[in-house]
């Protein structure tokens, strides 16, 4: 059993003993492997955990176009940060016997958020949420850290992270040049912002393989 799974199980045990759900955040730059780690934890924990990705709160392209932010998609102000914060608060206070909470996800095939895609049952003791901006100290995202019982920061060597990002963008429709331009342009701007939040994490972990 990996150290990450053991740490997640500790949070599950705390939740079950106290009767109060635990929230685990996984932060890191684009391409660091956040979703891979989160998905692996949920696979190991089964019905004891559910994944709630921050990316479900991406603004739709139509909204970004109106706001003039489409070319910066992925930056903090291209998310409904207030909605994400409100959801975390709702999940913190959900108790056994309460109705399920339905949360959005981000569909990479469409490059768009999908409302009501993930069911969070009240009986699940651990919610795992992952995203770039869980540790930001400015703006609406600054409220996130206080709602997390623990937050980890995922990092890998920059060259590997860039390779993953470029491959991901190509896999979801960008040309090789466009994929590289986006990974080393807007994605890299966001990565530098995220790197400045590393010291606010409880633990720094590495992930060997990721999408």
Beta strands, then each sheet from edge to edge (+ up, - down):
strand 1: 22-28
strand 2: 49-51
strand 3: 101-107
strand 4: 112-120
strand 5: 126-131
strand 6: 150-154
strand 7: 203-205
sheet 1: 2+ 5+ 1+ 6+ 7+
sheet 2: 3+ 4-
end
